[in-house]
Amino acid sequence: MGEYYGLIKTKRLEILVLWLSSMISMFHVFGSDAYVHVSQEKRRKLDAKSKKGIFVGYQEHCKGYRILIPTGKLLEISRNVIIRETERK
């Protein structure tokens, strides 16, 4: 009977570890390079499809990332972001 409960505990621990590891993979390094997608309605034919910025955090009350765009000196909140977490030189 004791072996059965030990098996249940190890299975629960494995599930918890898997769940936590999936949660950690959603976090990104602050200060990383980020590219914000510019929607088709907001650009013309020859305009760039993305803007380069710096990842500064997460938006609190909605699903989105906070990206600092240095050229326009503005903070943009968007869900359509690609974050490159490489070392900065």
Residue frames as qw, qx, qy, qz and C-alpha x, y, z in Angstrom:
[[0.000, 0.885, 0.466, 0.000, 0.00, 0.00, 0.00],
 [0.320, -0.791, 0.091, 0.514, 2.86, 2.40, 0.83],
 [0.428, -0.108, 0.585, 0.681, 4.53, 1.80, -2.53],
 [0.221, 0.658, 0.644, 0.322, 1.32, 2.82, -4.33],
 [0.130, -0.953, -0.214, 0.170, 1.19, 6.19, -2.55],
 [0.439, -0.556, 0.358, 0.608, 4.88, 6.74, -3.31],
 [0.398, 0.242, 0.669, 0.580, 4.15, 6.13, -6.99],
 [0.073, 0.860, 0.487, 0.136, 1.32, 8.68, -6.93],
 [0.305, -0.863, 0.024, 0.402, 3.59, 11.26, -5.28],
 [0.444, -0.297, 0.517, 0.669, 6.32, 10.81, -7.90],
 [0.297, 0.518, 0.660, 0.456, 3.78, 11.10, -10.75],
 [0.075, -0.942, -0.323, 0.060, 2.40, 14.32, -9.23],
 [0.405, -0.699, 0.236, 0.540, 5.93, 15.66, -8.86],
 [0.443, 0.044, 0.625, 0.642, 6.73, 14.84, -12.50],
 [0.160, 0.750, 0.571, 0.293, 3.56, 16.61, -13.64],
 [0.241, -0.925, -0.126, 0.265, 4.41, 19.65, -11.50],
 [0.462, -0.457, 0.409, 0.640, 7.94, 19.82, -12.90],
 [0.363, 0.330, 0.659, 0.570, 6.65, 19.61, -16.48],
 [0.008, 0.882, 0.459, 0.107, 4.06, 22.32, -15.81],
 [0.338, -0.846, 0.048, 0.410, 6.61, 24.66, -14.19],
 [0.481, -0.220, 0.513, 0.676, 9.12, 24.16, -16.98],
 [0.265, 0.571, 0.610, 0.482, 6.47, 25.13, -19.55],
 [0.155, -0.943, -0.281, 0.087, 5.65, 28.25, -17.50],
 [0.460, -0.646, 0.231, 0.564, 9.30, 29.31, -17.30],
 [0.491, 0.136, 0.571, 0.644, 9.75, 29.05, -21.07],
 [0.151, 0.835, 0.474, 0.235, 7.22, 31.90, -21.52],
 [0.305, -0.883, -0.003, 0.356, 9.50, 34.43, -19.77],
 [0.659, 0.619, 0.022, 0.427, 11.92, 36.53, -21.77],
 [0.593, -0.241, -0.150, 0.754, 15.12, 38.42, -20.95],
 [0.032, 0.942, 0.231, -0.244, 14.61, 42.14, -20.33],
 [0.109, -0.775, 0.372, 0.498, 16.56, 44.36, -22.71],
 [0.561, 0.061, 0.738, 0.371, 16.48, 41.82, -25.55],
 [0.128, 0.182, -0.449, -0.866, 15.97, 42.90, -29.13],
 [0.408, 0.433, 0.752, -0.283, 12.33, 42.73, -30.18],
 [0.023, -0.016, -0.562, -0.826, 10.53, 43.16, -33.47],
 [0.374, 0.412, 0.559, -0.615, 6.94, 44.43, -33.42],
 [0.299, 0.352, 0.768, 0.443, 4.71, 43.50, -36.36],
 [0.202, 0.309, 0.011, -0.929, 3.10, 46.44, -38.16],
 [0.539, 0.417, 0.708, -0.185, -0.37, 45.49, -39.39],
 [0.402, 0.303, 0.606, 0.615, -1.23, 45.75, -43.05],
 [0.020, 0.881, 0.453, 0.137, -3.69, 48.59, -42.43],
 [0.331, -0.898, 0.030, 0.288, -0.96, 50.75, -40.86],
 [0.419, -0.444, 0.518, 0.599, 1.66, 50.42, -43.60],
 [0.571, 0.661, -0.151, -0.463, 1.97, 51.14, -47.29],
 [0.933, 0.341, -0.111, -0.039, 3.35, 48.92, -50.01],
 [0.653, 0.483, -0.402, 0.422, 7.06, 49.59, -49.50],
 [0.365, -0.716, 0.365, -0.469, 7.05, 50.21, -45.73],
 [0.171, 0.302, -0.904, 0.248, 8.74, 47.81, -43.33],
 [0.670, -0.332, -0.574, -0.335, 6.62, 45.00, -41.88],
 [0.709, -0.522, -0.394, 0.265, 8.18, 45.31, -38.42],
 [0.018, -0.893, 0.224, -0.389, 9.73, 47.87, -36.09],
 [0.675, 0.085, -0.573, 0.458, 12.85, 47.14, -34.06],
 [0.387, -0.767, 0.097, -0.503, 12.68, 47.83, -30.34],
 [0.197, 0.313, -0.806, 0.463, 13.80, 46.72, -26.90],
 [0.611, -0.441, -0.637, -0.165, 11.78, 44.36, -24.70],
 [0.014, -0.432, 0.439, -0.788, 11.03, 46.12, -21.39],
 [0.279, -0.022, 0.761, -0.585, 8.28, 44.02, -19.82],
 [0.053, -0.369, -0.901, -0.221, 4.82, 42.55, -19.89],
 [0.318, -0.361, -0.133, -0.867, 1.51, 44.40, -19.94],
 [0.188, -0.091, 0.782, -0.588, -0.44, 43.85, -16.72],
 [0.533, 0.272, 0.528, -0.603, -4.12, 43.69, -17.68],
 [0.795, 0.507, -0.026, -0.332, -3.93, 42.21, -21.16],
 [0.874, -0.037, 0.355, 0.329, -1.89, 39.69, -23.12],
 [0.485, 0.845, -0.021, 0.222, 0.90, 41.75, -24.55],
 [0.733, -0.138, -0.081, 0.661, 4.51, 42.78, -24.41],
 [0.047, -0.970, -0.033, 0.237, 5.86, 46.27, -23.71],
 [0.749, 0.209, 0.218, 0.590, 8.39, 47.28, -26.35],
 [0.143, -0.815, 0.031, 0.561, 10.40, 50.50, -26.31],
 [0.667, 0.594, 0.275, 0.356, 10.85, 51.87, -29.84],
 [0.491, -0.480, -0.001, 0.727, 14.00, 54.04, -29.67],
 [0.275, 0.226, 0.422, 0.834, 13.57, 55.80, -33.04],
 [0.223, -0.639, -0.421, -0.604, 10.16, 57.21, -32.13],
 [0.064, 0.196, -0.613, 0.763, 10.88, 57.32, -28.38],
 [0.664, -0.216, -0.008, -0.716, 7.59, 55.61, -27.58],
 [0.289, -0.144, 0.912, -0.255, 6.42, 52.57, -25.66],
 [0.607, 0.088, -0.463, -0.640, 4.34, 50.18, -27.74],
 [0.545, -0.100, 0.748, -0.365, 2.15, 47.37, -26.40],
 [0.650, 0.341, -0.449, -0.509, 1.63, 44.47, -28.78],
 [0.870, -0.140, 0.443, -0.164, 0.97, 40.74, -28.89],
 [0.859, 0.490, 0.059, 0.132, 2.62, 40.29, -32.27],
 [0.115, -0.883, 0.455, -0.003, 6.26, 40.36, -31.21],
 [0.922, 0.166, -0.258, 0.236, 9.35, 38.31, -31.97],
 [0.397, -0.864, 0.305, -0.050, 11.96, 38.48, -29.21],
 [0.782, 0.403, -0.394, 0.267, 15.60, 37.58, -29.90],
 [0.655, -0.745, 0.122, -0.041, 17.34, 36.66, -26.67],
 [0.817, 0.287, -0.175, 0.468, 20.94, 36.77, -27.82],
 [0.547, -0.525, -0.142, 0.637, 23.81, 38.41, -25.97],
 [0.239, 0.966, 0.089, 0.052, 24.22, 42.10, -26.65],
 [0.743, 0.143, -0.067, 0.650, 27.67, 43.38, -27.60]]
